[in-house]
Amino acid sequence: MGDVNIVNSLTSLILLVLWACALGATLFAIVHAIRQRADAFTAVDKLSKPIWLAILGGALVFLLLGAGGLGFIAIIGIVATGVYLADVRPKVDEVQRGPRW
């Protein structure tokens, strides 16, 4: 019986760490989006800045609703944050930085 409790505690700890990382990434993405020029989003053919802020705000709410766990609603928030960080952020940064020689 003791082994089951250890496994459950370890699983809970891992999920909590993953949730905290996802929360940190979402907060980072929100701060990044806030600091960017609005025209940079449309210049790279992405959704507008207000729409991305709404999506990331929704992702934050979804993560907070799934506080400490990674339920289905939290996964939606993680995917939205991942799309921003992997697709939108690099292009927005590149268009504002200019071409690299």
Secondary structure, DSSP 8 states (H G I E B T S, - for coil): -HHHHHHHHHHHHHHHHHHHHHHHHHHHHHHHHHHS-HHHHHHTT---HHHHHHHHHHHHHHHHHTTTS--HHHHHHHHHHHHIIIIIHHHHHHHHH----
